């Protein structure tokens, strides 16, 4: 990487971005590590390594049903948001491309 050009990002901007990324990602990493615990309760650090939490999840019809329902809702929301966003973008593009929508210059 070369030197920052005038008005470009400085080292502190990269440091701040890295700190925010660590702040947002670290709780997820801790939860994933705790999920491989051999204990009966979630605790950090885990007392040992095991797959008991995953075994309970995949053997339970209630958990599987809930997971399927969550995926269905997530996919539906993503499809709806994509369709609405695309329609909005096309509508905005049509409105802005009309000559009457352009401001007149004296």
Biopython code that builds the backbone (N, CA, C, O; Angstrom):
import numpy as np
from Bio.PDB.StructureBuilder import StructureBuilder

atoms = [
    (1, "UNK", "N", (0.827, -1.179, 0.000)),
    (1, "UNK", "CA", (0.000, 0.000, 0.000)),
    (1, "UNK", "C", (0.866, 1.236, 0.000)),
    (1, "UNK", "O", (1.891, 1.294, 0.680)),
    (2, "UNK", "N", (0.459, 2.197, -0.747)),
    (2, "UNK", "CA", (1.206, 3.451, -0.822)),
    (2, "UNK", "C", (0.771, 4.404, 0.269)),
    (2, "UNK", "O", (-0.034, 4.075, 1.140)),
    (3, "UNK", "N", (1.324, 5.578, 0.190)),
    (3, "UNK", "CA", (0.960, 6.610, 1.153)),
    (3, "UNK", "C", (-0.435, 7.127, 0.850)),
    (3, "UNK", "O", (-0.897, 7.069, -0.290)),
    (4, "UNK", "N", (-1.097, 7.631, 1.873)),
    (4, "UNK", "CA", (-2.441, 8.188, 1.700)),
    (4, "UNK", "C", (-2.346, 9.485, 0.905)),
    (4, "UNK", "O", (-1.516, 10.346, 1.195)),
    (5, "UNK", "N", (-3.202, 9.609, -0.095)),
    (5, "UNK", "CA", (-3.219, 10.839, -0.875)),
    (5, "UNK", "C", (-3.940, 11.922, -0.088)),
    (5, "UNK", "O", (-4.661, 11.637, 0.868)),
    (6, "UNK", "N", (-3.740, 13.147, -0.495)),
    (6, "UNK", "CA", (-4.358, 14.268, 0.209)),
    (6, "UNK", "C", (-5.864, 14.096, 0.256)),
    (6, "UNK", "O", (-6.493, 13.883, -0.780)),
    (7, "UNK", "N", (-6.441, 14.185, 1.420)),
    (7, "UNK", "CA", (-7.887, 14.034, 1.584)),
    (7, "UNK", "C", (-8.327, 12.583, 1.660)),
    (7, "UNK", "O", (-9.515, 12.315, 1.841)),
    (8, "UNK", "N", (-7.404, 11.641, 1.527)),
    (8, "UNK", "CA", (-7.744, 10.219, 1.579)),
    (8, "UNK", "C", (-7.804, 9.714, 3.006)),
    (8, "UNK", "O", (-7.518, 10.461, 3.941)),
    (9, "UNK", "N", (-8.171, 8.452, 3.184)),
    (9, "UNK", "CA", (-8.260, 7.887, 4.534)),
    (9, "UNK", "C", (-6.892, 7.847, 5.217)),
    (9, "UNK", "O", (-5.874, 7.600, 4.571)),
    (10, "UNK", "N", (-6.882, 8.085, 6.479)),
    (10, "UNK", "CA", (-5.656, 8.066, 7.259)),
    (10, "UNK", "C", (-5.633, 6.809, 8.121)),
    (10, "UNK", "O", (-6.616, 6.071, 8.188)),
    (11, "UNK", "N", (-4.509, 6.578, 8.775)),
    (11, "UNK", "CA", (-4.338, 5.359, 9.563)),
    (11, "UNK", "C", (-5.400, 5.226, 10.632)),
    (11, "UNK", "O", (-5.847, 4.113, 10.908)),
    (12, "UNK", "N", (-5.825, 6.329, 11.248)),
    (12, "UNK", "CA", (-6.804, 6.274, 12.337)),
    (12, "UNK", "C", (-8.162, 5.798, 11.841)),
    (12, "UNK", "O", (-8.924, 5.203, 12.603)),
    (13, "UNK", "N", (-8.475, 6.052, 10.572)),
    (13, "UNK", "CA", (-9.739, 5.594, 10.016)),
    (13, "UNK", "C", (-9.737, 4.073, 9.899)),
    (13, "UNK", "O", (-10.731, 3.418, 10.212)),
    (14, "UNK", "N", (-8.605, 3.513, 9.445)),
    (14, "UNK", "CA", (-8.484, 2.061, 9.372)),
    (14, "UNK", "C", (-8.516, 1.440, 10.769)),
    (14, "UNK", "O", (-9.132, 0.394, 10.974)),
    (15, "UNK", "N", (-7.853, 2.084, 11.723)),
    (15, "UNK", "CA", (-7.844, 1.586, 13.100)),
    (15, "UNK", "C", (-9.249, 1.589, 13.693)),
    (15, "UNK", "O", (-9.650, 0.642, 14.370)),
    (16, "UNK", "N", (-9.991, 2.662, 13.434)),
    (16, "UNK", "CA", (-11.356, 2.761, 13.954)),
    (16, "UNK", "C", (-12.248, 1.702, 13.304)),
    (16, "UNK", "O", (-13.049, 1.064, 13.986)),
    (17, "UNK", "N", (-12.113, 1.515, 11.994)),
    (17, "UNK", "CA", (-12.880, 0.485, 11.301)),
    (17, "UNK", "C", (-12.560, -0.898, 11.829)),
    (17, "UNK", "O", (-13.460, -1.719, 12.004)),
    (18, "UNK", "N", (-11.280, -1.170, 12.085)),
    (18, "UNK", "CA", (-10.881, -2.459, 12.653)),
    (18, "UNK", "C", (-11.439, -2.657, 14.054)),
    (18, "UNK", "O", (-11.888, -3.750, 14.398)),
    (19, "UNK", "N", (-11.412, -1.605, 14.862)),
    (19, "UNK", "CA", (-11.949, -1.706, 16.229)),
    (19, "UNK", "C", (-13.449, -1.977, 16.205)),
    (19, "UNK", "O", (-13.948, -2.778, 16.995)),
    (20, "UNK", "N", (-14.169, -1.315, 15.302)),
    (20, "UNK", "CA", (-15.615, -1.550, 15.187)),
    (20, "UNK", "C", (-15.874, -2.977, 14.737)),
    (20, "UNK", "O", (-16.771, -3.635, 15.265)),
    (21, "UNK", "N", (-15.100, -3.473, 13.764)),
    (21, "UNK", "CA", (-15.274, -4.849, 13.288)),
    (21, "UNK", "C", (-15.040, -5.852, 14.420)),
    (21, "UNK", "O", (-15.819, -6.791, 14.589)),
    (22, "UNK", "N", (-13.981, -5.658, 15.184)),
    (22, "UNK", "CA", (-13.710, -6.563, 16.316)),
    (22, "UNK", "C", (-14.838, -6.485, 17.340)),
    (22, "UNK", "O", (-15.270, -7.513, 17.861)),
    (23, "UNK", "N", (-15.314, -5.289, 17.631)),
    (23, "UNK", "CA", (-16.395, -5.096, 18.594)),
    (23, "UNK", "C", (-17.670, -5.816, 18.155)),
    (23, "UNK", "O", (-18.391, -6.360, 18.992)),
    (24, "UNK", "N", (-17.955, -5.824, 16.846)),
    (24, "UNK", "CA", (-19.175, -6.449, 16.350)),
    (24, "UNK", "C", (-19.034, -7.958, 16.171)),
    (24, "UNK", "O", (-20.011, -8.688, 16.341)),
    (25, "UNK", "N", (-17.846, -8.438, 15.834)),
    (25, "UNK", "CA", (-17.662, -9.862, 15.532)),
    (25, "UNK", "C", (-17.351, -10.688, 16.773)),
    (25, "UNK", "O", (-17.734, -11.856, 16.835)),
    (26, "UNK", "N", (-16.671, -10.121, 17.759)),
    (26, "UNK", "CA", (-16.222, -10.900, 18.923)),
    (26, "UNK", "C", (-17.359, -11.579, 19.698)),
    (26, "UNK", "O", (-17.154, -12.709, 20.143)),
    (27, "UNK", "N", (-18.531, -10.983, 19.893)),
    (27, "UNK", "CA", (-19.583, -11.729, 20.596)),
    (27, "UNK", "C", (-20.014, -12.997, 19.842)),
    (27, "UNK", "O", (-20.308, -14.017, 20.464)),
    (28, "UNK", "N", (-20.050, -12.935, 18.531)),
    (28, "UNK", "CA", (-20.412, -14.119, 17.744)),
    (28, "UNK", "C", (-19.361, -15.205, 17.897)),
    (28, "UNK", "O", (-19.700, -16.385, 17.994)),
    (29, "UNK", "N", (-18.100, -14.825, 17.920)),
    (29, "UNK", "CA", (-17.026, -15.810, 18.094)),
    (29, "UNK", "C", (-17.143, -16.486, 19.455)),
    (29, "UNK", "O", (-16.963, -17.699, 19.555)),
    (30, "UNK", "N", (-17.440, -15.725, 20.497)),
    (30, "UNK", "CA", (-17.588, -16.291, 21.841)),
    (30, "UNK", "C", (-18.756, -17.269, 21.881)),
    (30, "UNK", "O", (-18.635, -18.338, 22.479)),
    (31, "UNK", "N", (-19.883, -16.931, 21.262)),
    (31, "UNK", "CA", (-21.053, -17.818, 21.254)),
    (31, "UNK", "C", (-20.740, -19.100, 20.504)),
    (31, "UNK", "O", (-21.128, -20.180, 20.947)),
    (32, "UNK", "N", (-20.045, -19.005, 19.379)),
    (32, "UNK", "CA", (-19.692, -20.214, 18.620)),
    (32, "UNK", "C", (-18.765, -21.093, 19.451)),
    (32, "UNK", "O", (-18.942, -22.311, 19.477)),
    (33, "UNK", "N", (-17.790, -20.512, 20.124)),
    (33, "UNK", "CA", (-16.904, -21.296, 20.986)),
    (33, "UNK", "C", (-17.673, -21.962, 22.123)),
    (33, "UNK", "O", (-17.411, -23.117, 22.460)),
    (34, "UNK", "N", (-18.622, -21.235, 22.715)),
    (34, "UNK", "CA", (-19.422, -21.801, 23.807)),
    (34, "UNK", "C", (-20.321, -22.929, 23.315)),
    (34, "UNK", "O", (-20.677, -23.809, 24.098)),
    (35, "UNK", "N", (-20.696, -22.924, 22.040)),
    (35, "UNK", "CA", (-21.596, -23.955, 21.534)),
    (35, "UNK", "C", (-20.927, -25.319, 21.476)),
    (35, "UNK", "O", (-21.618, -26.336, 21.404)),
    (36, "UNK", "N", (-19.613, -25.367, 21.504)),
    (36, "UNK", "CA", (-18.898, -26.646, 21.503)),
    (36, "UNK", "C", (-18.539, -27.095, 22.921)),
    (36, "UNK", "O", (-17.604, -27.872, 23.115)),
    (37, "UNK", "N", (-19.282, -26.603, 23.899)),
    (37, "UNK", "CA", (-19.028, -26.931, 25.292)),
    (37, "UNK", "C", (-19.582, -28.299, 25.638)),
    (37, "UNK", "O", (-20.600, -28.727, 25.095)),
    (38, "UNK", "N", (-18.900, -28.981, 26.552)),
    (38, "UNK", "CA", (-19.403, -30.266, 27.044)),
    (38, "UNK", "C", (-20.279, -30.081, 28.279)),
    (38, "UNK", "O", (-20.838, -31.051, 28.789)),
    (39, "UNK", "N", (-20.402, -28.860, 28.759)),
    (39, "UNK", "CA", (-21.173, -28.590, 29.964)),
    (39, "UNK", "C", (-22.670, -28.604, 29.721)),
    (39, "UNK", "O", (-23.130, -28.536, 28.581)),
    (40, "UNK", "N", (-23.425, -28.692, 30.807)),
    (40, "UNK", "CA", (-24.888, -28.673, 30.729)),
    (40, "UNK", "C", (-25.422, -27.249, 30.605)),
    (40, "UNK", "O", (-26.561, -27.042, 30.188)),
    (41, "UNK", "N", (-24.595, -26.267, 30.969)),
    (41, "UNK", "CA", (-24.969, -24.854, 30.835)),
    (41, "UNK", "C", (-23.906, -24.162, 30.004)),
    (41, "UNK", "O", (-22.738, -24.551, 29.997)),
    (42, "UNK", "N", (-24.344, -23.118, 29.299)),
    (42, "UNK", "CA", (-23.389, -22.339, 28.508)),
    (42, "UNK", "C", (-22.524, -21.514, 29.452)),
    (42, "UNK", "O", (-23.033, -20.762, 30.283)),
    (43, "UNK", "N", (-21.213, -21.663, 29.314)),
    (43, "UNK", "CA", (-20.285, -20.864, 30.108)),
    (43, "UNK", "C", (-19.007, -20.677, 29.314)),
    (43, "UNK", "O", (-18.643, -21.497, 28.471)),
    (44, "UNK", "N", (-18.338, -19.571, 29.609)),
    (44, "UNK", "CA", (-17.083, -19.303, 28.937)),
    (44, "UNK", "C", (-16.005, -19.081, 29.973)),
    (44, "UNK", "O", (-16.212, -18.293, 30.896)),
    (45, "UNK", "N", (-14.890, -19.723, 29.869)),
    (45, "UNK", "CA", (-14.508, -20.691, 28.848)),
    (45, "UNK", "C", (-15.203, -22.028, 29.058)),
    (45, "UNK", "O", (-15.544, -22.371, 30.190)),
    (46, "UNK", "N", (-15.418, -22.785, 27.993)),
    (46, "UNK", "CA", (-16.099, -24.076, 28.111)),
    (46, "UNK", "C", (-15.271, -25.048, 28.950)),
    (46, "UNK", "O", (-14.042, -25.039, 28.878)),
    (47, "UNK", "N", (-15.945, -25.893, 29.751)),
    (47, "UNK", "CA", (-15.205, -26.846, 30.580)),
    (47, "UNK", "C", (-14.557, -27.959, 29.758)),
    (47, "UNK", "O", (-13.585, -28.570, 30.202)),
    (48, "UNK", "N", (-15.079, -28.221, 28.584)),
    (48, "UNK", "CA", (-14.527, -29.261, 27.724)),
    (48, "UNK", "C", (-15.139, -29.159, 26.344)),
    (48, "UNK", "O", (-15.991, -28.308, 26.092)),
    (49, "UNK", "N", (-14.701, -30.032, 25.451)),
    (49, "UNK", "CA", (-15.180, -30.008, 24.073)),
    (49, "UNK", "C", (-16.261, -31.068, 23.893)),
    (49, "UNK", "O", (-16.116, -32.193, 24.370)),
    (50, "UNK", "N", (-17.342, -30.711, 23.205)),
    (50, "UNK", "CA", (-18.395, -31.687, 22.940)),
    (50, "UNK", "C", (-19.383, -31.161, 21.917)),
    (50, "UNK", "O", (-19.410, -29.973, 21.595)),
    (51, "UNK", "N", (-20.192, -32.078, 21.416)),
    (51, "UNK", "CA", (-21.208, -31.743, 20.423)),
    (51, "UNK", "C", (-22.622, -31.905, 20.976)),
    (51, "UNK", "O", (-23.579, -32.003, 20.207)),
    (52, "UNK", "N", (-22.760, -31.933, 22.300)),
    (52, "UNK", "CA", (-24.062, -32.194, 22.931)),
    (52, "UNK", "C", (-25.115, -31.173, 22.523)),
    (52, "UNK", "O", (-26.262, -31.548, 22.281)),
    (53, "UNK", "N", (-24.761, -29.902, 22.441)),
    (53, "UNK", "CA", (-25.729, -28.861, 22.071)),
    (53, "UNK", "C", (-26.224, -29.081, 20.644)),
    (53, "UNK", "O", (-27.410, -28.905, 20.365)),
    (54, "UNK", "N", (-25.330, -29.461, 19.747)),
    (54, "UNK", "CA", (-25.733, -29.704, 18.359)),
    (54, "UNK", "C", (-26.558, -30.990, 18.251)),
    (54, "UNK", "O", (-27.513, -31.053, 17.477)),
    (55, "UNK", "N", (-26.192, -31.999, 19.015)),
    (55, "UNK", "CA", (-26.966, -33.251, 19.024)),
    (55, "UNK", "C", (-28.393, -32.980, 19.499)),
    (55, "UNK", "O", (-29.347, -33.479, 18.903)),
    (56, "UNK", "N", (-28.545, -32.203, 20.555)),
    (56, "UNK", "CA", (-29.884, -31.856, 21.055)),
    (56, "UNK", "C", (-30.686, -31.090, 20.018)),
    (56, "UNK", "O", (-31.887, -31.315, 19.869)),
    (57, "UNK", "N", (-30.030, -30.184, 19.298)),
    (57, "UNK", "CA", (-30.719, -29.394, 18.288)),
    (57, "UNK", "C", (-31.233, -30.283, 17.153)),
    (57, "UNK", "O", (-32.405, -30.207, 16.786)),
    (58, "UNK", "N", (-30.365, -31.117, 16.604)),
    (58, "UNK", "CA", (-30.748, -31.911, 15.440)),
    (58, "UNK", "C", (-31.670, -33.085, 15.772)),
    (58, "UNK", "O", (-32.297, -33.643, 14.872)),
    (59, "UNK", "N", (-31.762, -33.468, 17.044)),
    (59, "UNK", "CA", (-32.680, -34.542, 17.434)),
    (59, "UNK", "C", (-34.040, -34.020, 17.874)),
    (59, "UNK", "O", (-34.951, -34.818, 18.094)),
    (60, "UNK", "N", (-34.208, -32.721, 18.009)),
    (60, "UNK", "CA", (-35.454, -32.137, 18.498)),
    (60, "UNK", "C", (-36.315, -31.649, 17.336)),
    (60, "UNK", "O", (-35.884, -30.817, 16.538)),
    (61, "UNK", "N", (-37.536, -32.178, 17.249)),
    (61, "UNK", "CA", (-38.468, -31.737, 16.206)),
    (61, "UNK", "C", (-38.878, -30.278, 16.412)),
    (61, "UNK", "O", (-39.102, -29.554, 15.441)),
    (62, "UNK", "N", (-38.976, -29.845, 17.664)),
    (62, "UNK", "CA", (-39.345, -28.449, 17.939)),
    (62, "UNK", "C", (-38.283, -27.480, 17.420)),
    (62, "UNK", "O", (-38.613, -26.472, 16.796)),
    (63, "UNK", "N", (-37.013, -27.784, 17.676)),
    (63, "UNK", "CA", (-35.942, -26.899, 17.210)),
    (63, "UNK", "C", (-35.852, -26.899, 15.689)),
    (63, "UNK", "O", (-35.676, -25.844, 15.078)),
    (64, "UNK", "N", (-35.971, -28.062, 15.080)),
    (64, "UNK", "CA", (-35.893, -28.137, 13.616)),
    (64, "UNK", "C", (-37.063, -27.370, 12.996)),
    (64, "UNK", "O", (-36.871, -26.627, 12.033)),
    (65, "UNK", "N", (-38.260, -27.539, 13.532)),
    (65, "UNK", "CA", (-39.427, -26.819, 13.030)),
    (65, "UNK", "C", (-39.249, -25.311, 13.159)),
    (65, "UNK", "O", (-39.596, -24.560, 12.248)),
    (66, "UNK", "N", (-38.714, -24.878, 14.274)),
    (66, "UNK", "CA", (-38.469, -23.444, 14.481)),
    (66, "UNK", "C", (-37.419, -22.917, 13.513)),
    (66, "UNK", "O", (-37.558, -21.813, 12.988)),
    (67, "UNK", "N", (-36.377, -23.695, 13.274)),
    (67, "UNK", "CA", (-35.329, -23.274, 12.344)),
    (67, "UNK", "C", (-35.875, -23.172, 10.922)),
    (67, "UNK", "O", (-35.562, -22.221, 10.205)),
    (68, "UNK", "N", (-36.689, -24.142, 10.511)),
    (68, "UNK", "CA", (-37.284, -24.106, 9.173)),
    (68, "UNK", "C", (-38.186, -22.887, 9.046)),
    (68, "UNK", "O", (-38.161, -22.197, 8.027)),
    (69, "UNK", "N", (-38.976, -22.622, 10.067)),
    (69, "UNK", "CA", (-39.865, -21.454, 10.058)),
    (69, "UNK", "C", (-39.058, -20.154, 9.956)),
    (69, "UNK", "O", (-39.436, -19.250, 9.211)),
    (70, "UNK", "N", (-37.965, -20.058, 10.688)),
    (70, "UNK", "CA", (-37.114, -18.865, 10.645)),
    (70, "UNK", "C", (-36.499, -18.670, 9.261)),
    (70, "UNK", "O", (-36.422, -17.546, 8.765)),
    (71, "UNK", "N", (-36.064, -19.765, 8.638)),
    (71, "UNK", "CA", (-35.484, -19.666, 7.291)),
    (71, "UNK", "C", (-36.555, -19.222, 6.296)),
    (71, "UNK", "O", (-36.278, -18.403, 5.420)),
    (72, "UNK", "N", (-37.776, -19.754, 6.418)),
    (72, "UNK", "CA", (-38.861, -19.354, 5.516)),
    (72, "UNK", "C", (-39.161, -17.858, 5.655)),
    (72, "UNK", "O", (-39.336, -17.164, 4.653)),
    (73, "UNK", "N", (-39.219, -17.370, 6.873)),
    (73, "UNK", "CA", (-39.471, -15.950, 7.102)),
    (73, "UNK", "C", (-38.321, -15.108, 6.549)),
    (73, "UNK", "O", (-38.560, -14.080, 5.915)),
    (74, "UNK", "N", (-37.092, -15.527, 6.778)),
    (74, "UNK", "CA", (-35.938, -14.788, 6.281)),
    (74, "UNK", "C", (-35.894, -14.722, 4.765)),
    (74, "UNK", "O", (-35.621, -13.664, 4.199)),
    (75, "UNK", "N", (-36.159, -15.839, 4.104)),
    (75, "UNK", "CA", (-36.151, -15.855, 2.635)),
    (75, "UNK", "C", (-37.288, -14.989, 2.104)),
    (75, "UNK", "O", (-37.100, -14.234, 1.151)),
    (76, "UNK", "N", (-38.467, -15.095, 2.717)),
    (76, "UNK", "CA", (-39.601, -14.271, 2.277)),
    (76, "UNK", "C", (-39.298, -12.782, 2.433)),
    (76, "UNK", "O", (-39.603, -11.988, 1.543)),
    (77, "UNK", "N", (-38.704, -12.407, 3.551)),
    (77, "UNK", "CA", (-38.362, -10.999, 3.782)),
    (77, "UNK", "C", (-37.313, -10.518, 2.781)),
    (77, "UNK", "O", (-37.392, -9.391, 2.292)),
    (78, "UNK", "N", (-36.327, -11.370, 2.475)),
    (78, "UNK", "CA", (-35.291, -10.986, 1.519)),
    (78, "UNK", "C", (-35.870, -10.809, 0.115)),
    (78, "UNK", "O", (-35.522, -9.858, -0.585)),
    (79, "UNK", "N", (-36.753, -11.726, -0.298)),
    (79, "UNK", "CA", (-37.367, -11.627, -1.625)),
    (79, "UNK", "C", (-38.244, -10.379, -1.699)),
    (79, "UNK", "O", (-38.194, -9.642, -2.683)),
    (80, "UNK", "N", (-39.043, -10.143, -0.668)),
    (80, "UNK", "CA", (-39.911, -8.967, -0.650)),
    (80, "UNK", "C", (-39.088, -7.674, -0.687)),
    (80, "UNK", "O", (-39.412, -6.756, -1.441)),
    (81, "UNK", "N", (-38.039, -7.601, 0.114)),
    (81, "UNK", "CA", (-37.202, -6.398, 0.142)),
    (81, "UNK", "C", (-36.501, -6.181, -1.201)),
    (81, "UNK", "O", (-36.373, -5.046, -1.660)),
    (82, "UNK", "N", (-36.050, -7.262, -1.825)),
    (82, "UNK", "CA", (-35.397, -7.133, -3.127)),
    (82, "UNK", "C", (-36.374, -6.641, -4.178)),
    (82, "UNK", "O", (-36.046, -5.753, -4.965)),
    (83, "UNK", "N", (-37.572, -7.210, -4.197)),
    (83, "UNK", "CA", (-38.579, -6.780, -5.179)),
    (83, "UNK", "C", (-38.983, -5.328, -4.964)),
    (83, "UNK", "O", (-39.030, -4.552, -5.918)),
    (84, "UNK", "N", (-39.271, -4.958, -3.735)),
    (84, "UNK", "CA", (-39.666, -3.573, -3.457)),
    (84, "UNK", "C", (-38.534, -2.590, -3.748)),
    (84, "UNK", "O", (-38.769, -1.511, -4.292)),
    (85, "UNK", "N", (-37.321, -2.960, -3.391)),
    (85, "UNK", "CA", (-36.188, -2.084, -3.662)),
    (85, "UNK", "C", (-35.934, -1.915, -5.146)),
    (85, "UNK", "O", (-35.621, -0.816, -5.604)),
    (86, "UNK", "N", (-36.068, -3.005, -5.909)),
    (86, "UNK", "CA", (-35.870, -2.930, -7.356)),
    (86, "UNK", "C", (-36.954, -2.076, -7.999)),
    (86, "UNK", "O", (-36.658, -1.236, -8.849)),
    (87, "UNK", "N", (-38.201, -2.283, -7.603)),
    (87, "UNK", "CA", (-39.290, -1.474, -8.148)),
    (87, "UNK", "C", (-39.110, 0.000, -7.806)),
    (87, "UNK", "O", (-39.361, 0.868, -8.642)),
    (88, "UNK", "N", (-38.686, 0.279, -6.608)),
    (88, "UNK", "CA", (-38.446, 1.666, -6.195)),
    (88, "UNK", "C", (-37.319, 2.289, -7.014)),
    (88, "UNK", "O", (-37.419, 3.439, -7.442)),
    (89, "UNK", "N", (-36.252, 1.531, -7.232)),
    (89, "UNK", "CA", (-35.131, 2.055, -8.015)),
    (89, "UNK", "C", (-35.561, 2.340, -9.452)),
    (89, "UNK", "O", (-35.201, 3.374, -10.016)),
    (90, "UNK", "N", (-36.333, 1.422, -10.047)),
    (90, "UNK", "CA", (-36.809, 1.655, -11.408)),
    (90, "UNK", "C", (-37.745, 2.865, -11.465)),
    (90, "UNK", "O", (-37.651, 3.680, -12.382)),
    (91, "UNK", "N", (-38.637, 2.980, -10.496)),
    (91, "UNK", "CA", (-39.546, 4.123, -10.459)),
    (91, "UNK", "C", (-38.800, 5.425, -10.296)),
    (91, "UNK", "O", (-39.122, 6.416, -10.951)),
    (92, "UNK", "N", (-37.799, 5.433, -9.421)),
    (92, "UNK", "CA", (-36.998, 6.637, -9.213)),
    (92, "UNK", "C", (-36.220, 6.989, -10.477)),
    (92, "UNK", "O", (-36.090, 8.160, -10.834)),
    (93, "UNK", "N", (-35.705, 5.959, -11.148)),
    (93, "UNK", "CA", (-34.958, 6.202, -12.377)),
    (93, "UNK", "C", (-35.874, 6.783, -13.460)),
    (93, "UNK", "O", (-35.468, 7.678, -14.202)),
    (94, "UNK", "N", (-37.093, 6.279, -13.550)),
    (94, "UNK", "CA", (-38.034, 6.801, -14.544)),
    (94, "UNK", "C", (-38.416, 8.247, -14.254)),
    (94, "UNK", "O", (-38.497, 9.073, -15.164)),
    (95, "UNK", "N", (-38.648, 8.544, -12.985)),
    (95, "UNK", "CA", (-39.023, 9.911, -12.613)),
    (95, "UNK", "C", (-37.885, 10.880, -12.888)),
    (95, "UNK", "O", (-38.108, 11.973, -13.409)),
    (96, "UNK", "N", (-36.677, 10.487, -12.543)),
    (96, "UNK", "CA", (-35.541, 11.393, -12.722)),
    (96, "UNK", "C", (-35.115, 11.522, -14.179)),
    (96, "UNK", "O", (-34.460, 12.498, -14.545)),
    (97, "UNK", "N", (-35.476, 10.551, -15.013)),
    (97, "UNK", "CA", (-35.071, 10.627, -16.418)),
    (97, "UNK", "C", (-36.045, 11.467, -17.258)),
    (97, "UNK", "O", (-35.762, 11.749, -18.422)),
    (98, "UNK", "N", (-37.172, 11.866, -16.691)),
    (98, "UNK", "CA", (-38.130, 12.704, -17.418)),
    (98, "UNK", "C", (-37.596, 14.127, -17.501)),
    (98, "UNK", "O", (-37.066, 14.649, -16.520)),
    (99, "UNK", "N", (-37.730, 14.751, -18.649)),
    (99, "UNK", "CA", (-37.222, 16.127, -18.787)),
    (99, "UNK", "C", (-37.905, 17.113, -17.845)),
    (99, "UNK", "O", (-37.278, 18.079, -17.410)),
    (100, "UNK", "N", (-39.177, 16.887, -17.524)),
    (100, "UNK", "CA", (-39.876, 17.822, -16.647)),
    (100, "UNK", "C", (-39.372, 17.734, -15.210)),
    (100, "UNK", "O", (-39.588, 18.658, -14.426)),
    (101, "UNK", "N", (-38.700, 16.632, -14.851)),
    (101, "UNK", "CA", (-38.206, 16.478, -13.491)),
    (101, "UNK", "C", (-36.855, 17.176, -13.310)),
    (101, "UNK", "O", (-36.412, 17.388, -12.181)),
    (102, "UNK", "N", (-36.214, 17.528, -14.402)),
    (102, "UNK", "CA", (-34.907, 18.176, -14.326)),
    (102, "UNK", "C", (-35.072, 19.655, -14.024)),
    (102, "UNK", "O", (-35.935, 20.309, -14.610)),
    (103, "UNK", "N", (-34.270, 20.189, -13.131)),
    (103, "UNK", "CA", (-34.375, 21.622, -12.846)),
    (103, "UNK", "C", (-33.897, 22.424, -14.059)),
    (103, "UNK", "O", (-32.947, 22.040, -14.742)),
    (104, "UNK", "N", (-34.551, 23.503, -14.302)),
    (104, "UNK", "CA", (-34.165, 24.347, -15.438)),
    (104, "UNK", "C", (-33.049, 25.288, -15.013)),
    (104, "UNK", "O", (-33.034, 25.793, -13.890)),
    (105, "UNK", "N", (-32.120, 25.514, -15.926)),
    (105, "UNK", "CA", (-31.019, 26.423, -15.634)),
    (105, "UNK", "C", (-31.259, 27.733, -16.388)),
    (105, "UNK", "O", (-31.578, 27.717, -17.577)),
    (106, "UNK", "N", (-31.109, 28.828, -15.719)),
    (106, "UNK", "CA", (-31.377, 30.128, -16.378)),
    (106, "UNK", "C", (-30.312, 30.488, -17.394)),
    (106, "UNK", "O", (-30.393, 31.541, -18.026)),
]
sb = StructureBuilder()
sb.init_structure("model")
sb.init_model(0)
sb.init_chain("A")
sb.init_seg("    ")
for serial, (resi, resn, name, xyz) in enumerate(atoms, 1):
    if name == "N":
        sb.init_residue(resn, " ", resi, " ")
    sb.init_atom(name, np.array(xyz, "f"), 0.0, 1.0, " ", f" {name:<3s}", serial, name[0])
structure = sb.get_structure()
